[in-house]
């Protein structure tokens, strides 16, 4: 859609802000064009978008940040499109951004037949926290990948444990596996799996599995559920963990609506999970012309 073009200073960064939830909501639901107007001060962009609609514009903007400001959102969106929409067709799989794991936050977590963590390291990132992040992830995920650009591959190959996979993100929006991840199942922690689930999710499971009746004290209920969870072996506990999280997958109507939206917005939609009513508003707004 776009060739490599010369842009005014700071424009790629400003464009990247369109893929933040608050700015997207302001544009779509509040008709706030202040950020867009700043970007349209660039004459090349204004010319390219003349007569185009927002559907076109978001993919156009995504291609610009992929070329000039490859931030975390670029990585998340390519992971979502290649693995969730491409490989799984949005079916029988749950995708989560910013998944809390003990003292860390995993950039992308995917739950299908197993649990997989994708930690993103862009060219803008340092590797200061990677050791503590991986320590936490190994207690919850069977497989772990670091997704990075060319600048990080060599040092990651030298420093990461051999069971951690490495994926290179290419300029053509593809994912190339440099090193496959191996199973980490023997290192999982039952208590860490438990802590990664919502109270409502674990209580619903315990009611169905053990006919558990919750105590009047939420704290005692949580402790009771943990004791029941810890009676499982690690394989069973992990399977329960994955199956519970897979229930967070999109409903069929949500899938159909999101599939019709631009490539560039998939990760954002999977993150904010807009209602069907709001999805209709988004779809309608994207058909409007920019200029």
C-alpha positions in Angstrom: 0.0 0.0 0.0 2.9 2.4 0.8 6.4 2.5 -0.4 9.2 3.8 1.8 8.5 7.5 1.9 10.0 10.6 3.5 7.9 11.9 6.4 8.0 15.0 8.5 9.7 14.7 11.9 7.8 12.8 14.6 5.0 11.8 12.2 5.5 8.0 12.5 5.3 8.3 16.3 2.1 10.3 16.1 0.7 7.8 13.7 1.5 5.0 16.1 -0.7 6.7 18.7 -3.8 6.0 16.5 -3.5 2.3 17.6 -3.9 3.2 21.3 -7.3 2.5 22.7 -8.0 6.0 24.0 -7.1 7.7 20.7 -9.0 5.1 18.6 -12.1 5.6 20.7 -11.8 9.4 20.5 -11.6 9.3 16.7 -14.4 6.7 16.2 -16.9 7.4 18.9 -16.2 11.1 19.8 -15.4 12.3 16.3 -12.2 13.9 17.7 -9.9 14.5 14.7 -7.2 16.5 16.5 -4.6 13.8 16.2 -5.6 13.2 12.6 -5.3 16.8 11.7 -1.8 17.0 13.1 -0.8 14.0 10.9 -2.4 15.6 7.8 -0.1 18.5 8.1 2.4 16.2 6.3 1.7 17.0 2.7 2.7 13.6 1.4 0.2 11.8 3.7 -2.5 14.4 3.0 -2.1 13.7 -0.8 -2.1 9.9 -0.3 -5.3 9.9 1.8 -7.3 12.3 -0.4 -10.5 10.6 -1.3 -9.7 7.6 0.9 -11.7 6.2 3.8 -10.7 5.3 7.3 -10.6 1.6 6.4 -7.8 2.3 3.9 -6.2 4.9 6.2 -5.6 2.5 9.1 -3.8 0.0 7.0 -1.8 2.8 5.3 -0.8 4.1 8.8 0.1 0.6 9.9 2.4 0.2 7.0 4.1 3.5 7.8 4.9 2.5 11.4 6.0 -1.0 10.3 8.6 0.8 8.1 9.5 3.8 10.3 8.5 3.1 13.9 8.2 -0.6 14.5 6.8 -0.4 18.0 5.1 -3.1 20.2 1.7 -2.7 18.5 3.2 -3.7 15.1 4.5 -6.9 16.6 1.2 -7.7 18.4 -0.9 -7.1 15.3 1.3 -9.3 13.1 1.2 -12.1 15.8 -2.6 -11.7 15.9 -3.0 -11.9 12.1 -0.5 -14.7 11.4 -1.4 -16.9 14.4 -4.9 -16.2 15.4 -6.6 -15.1 12.2 -4.3 -17.0 9.8 -3.5 -20.3 11.5 -6.5 -20.7 13.7 -9.1 -18.7 11.8 -10.2 -17.1 15.1 -11.6 -20.5 16.1 -11.0 -22.4 19.4 -8.3 -20.1 20.5 -8.1 -17.3 23.0 -5.7 -14.4 22.4 -4.8 -11.9 25.2 -2.6 -8.8 25.3 -1.0 -7.8 28.6 -1.6 -11.1 30.4 -0.6 -10.9 34.1 1.7 -13.6 35.2 3.0 -13.3 38.8 5.2 -10.2 38.8 5.3 -9.8 35.0 3.0 -8.9 32.2 3.2 -11.1 29.1 2.8 -9.1 25.8 0.7 -11.8 24.1 -0.7 -15.0 25.5 -2.4 -17.6 23.3 -4.4 -20.5 24.6 -5.5 -23.3 22.2 -4.4 -26.9 22.8 -1.8 -25.5 25.1 -0.5 -22.3 26.5 2.1 -20.1 24.7 3.7 -16.8 25.7 5.0 -14.4 23.1 7.3 -11.7 24.7 8.0 -8.9 22.3 11.4 -7.2 22.1 11.4 -4.4 19.5 14.4 -2.5 18.4 13.3 0.2 20.8 13.5 -2.1 23.8 16.3 -3.2 26.1 16.6 -6.7 27.6 17.0 -5.7 31.2 13.9 -7.5 32.5 13.9 -10.5 30.3 15.4 -12.9 32.9 12.8 -12.1 35.5 10.0 -12.2 32.9 11.1 -15.7 31.7 11.3 -17.0 35.3 7.6 -16.0 35.7 6.5 -17.3 32.3 8.0 -20.7 32.9 5.7 -21.2 35.8 2.6 -20.7 33.7 3.2 -21.4 29.9 4.1 -24.6 28.3 5.9 -22.8 25.4 7.6 -19.5 25.4 8.8 -17.4 22.4 10.7 -14.1 22.2 9.5 -12.2 19.1 12.1 -9.7 18.0 13.7 -7.8 15.0 17.1 -8.5 13.5 18.9 -6.3 16.0 18.1 -8.6 18.9 18.6 -12.1 17.4 22.3 -12.6 18.0 22.3 -11.7 21.7 19.1 -13.7 22.3 20.6 -16.8 20.7 23.6 -16.4 23.0 21.8 -15.7 26.3 18.4 -17.4 26.3 17.8 -20.9 27.7 17.6 -23.4 24.8 14.0 -24.2 25.6 12.9 -20.6 24.8 12.0 -20.1 21.1 13.0 -17.1 19.0 10.8 -15.6 16.2 12.0 -12.9 13.9 9.5 -10.4 12.6 10.3 -9.4 9.0 9.6 -6.1 7.2 7.1 -7.9 5.1 4.9 -8.6 8.1 5.8 -12.2 8.4 7.0 -14.3 11.3 10.1 -16.5 10.8 11.0 -19.0 13.4 14.7 -18.9 14.3 14.5 -21.4 17.1 11.5 -23.5 18.1 10.4 -23.5 21.7 10.4 -26.8 23.6 7.8 -28.0 26.2 8.2 -26.4 29.6 5.5 -28.5 31.2 7.7 -29.9 34.0 8.6 -26.4 35.3 5.0 -25.2 35.7 3.7 -24.2 39.1 0.1 -25.2 40.1 -0.2 -22.1 42.4 1.0 -19.8 39.6 -1.5 -21.3 37.2 -4.2 -20.7 39.8 -3.2 -17.1 40.4 -3.5 -16.4 36.7 -7.2 -17.2 36.7 -10.1 -14.9 37.7 -12.0 -15.7 40.9 -15.2 -16.1 38.9 -13.5 -18.6 36.5 -12.0 -20.8 39.1 -15.1 -20.8 41.3 -17.3 -21.7 38.3 -15.0 -24.7 37.6 -15.0 -25.9 41.2 -18.8 -25.7 41.4 -19.1 -27.9 38.3 -16.2 -30.3 39.1 -16.6 -30.7 42.9 -20.1 -29.3 43.7 -18.2 -26.8 45.7 -20.4 -24.3 47.7 -18.6 -21.0 48.2 -18.0 -19.7 51.7 -19.4 -16.4 52.9 -15.8 -15.2 53.1 -14.2 -14.6 49.6 -10.8 -15.2 51.1 -11.7 -18.6 52.4 -13.4 -19.5 49.2 -10.3 -18.6 47.3 -8.2 -20.8 49.6 -10.6 -23.7 49.4 -10.4 -23.5 45.6 -6.7 -23.4 45.7 -6.6 -26.5 47.9 -8.8 -28.3 45.4 -6.7 -27.2 42.5 -3.5 -28.4 44.1 -4.9 -31.9 44.3 -4.4 -32.2 40.6 -1.1 -33.3 39.0 0.6 -30.6 36.9 -0.7 -32.0 33.5 -4.3 -32.0 34.7 -3.9 -28.6 36.3 -2.4 -27.1 33.1 -5.2 -28.6 31.0 -7.8 -27.1 33.3 -6.0 -23.8 33.1 -6.0 -23.8 29.3 -9.6 -24.9 29.0 -10.8 -22.2 31.4 -9.0 -19.5 29.4 -10.2 -20.8 26.1 -13.7 -19.8 27.2 -12.6 -16.2 26.8 -12.4 -16.7 23.0 -14.6 -14.5 20.7 -18.2 -15.4 20.1 -19.1 -16.3 16.6 -20.8 -13.0 15.8 -17.8 -11.1 17.2 -15.5 -13.1 15.0 -17.5 -12.4 11.8 -17.6 -8.7 12.6 -13.9 -8.4 13.4 -12.9 -10.4 10.3 -14.4 -7.7 8.1 -12.2 -4.9 9.7 -8.8 -3.8 8.4 -5.7 -6.0 8.9 -4.2 -3.2 11.0 -6.9 -3.3 13.7 -7.0 -6.9 14.6 -4.8 -6.8 17.8 -6.6 -3.7 19.0 -10.0 -5.3 18.5 -8.9 -8.5 20.3 -7.6 -6.4 23.1 -10.6 -4.1 23.7 -13.3 -6.7 22.7 -15.9 -4.1 21.7 -19.6 -5.1 21.9 -21.5 -6.0 18.7 -23.1 -2.6 18.9 -19.8 -0.8 19.0 -18.4 -3.0 16.3 -21.2 -1.9 14.0 -20.3 1.7 14.8 -16.7 1.1 14.1 -17.4 -0.6 10.8 -19.7 2.2 9.7 -17.2 4.9 10.7 -14.4 3.3 8.8 -16.3 3.7 5.6 -16.3 7.5 5.9 -13.8 9.5 3.8 -11.0 11.2 5.6 -10.8 14.3 3.2 
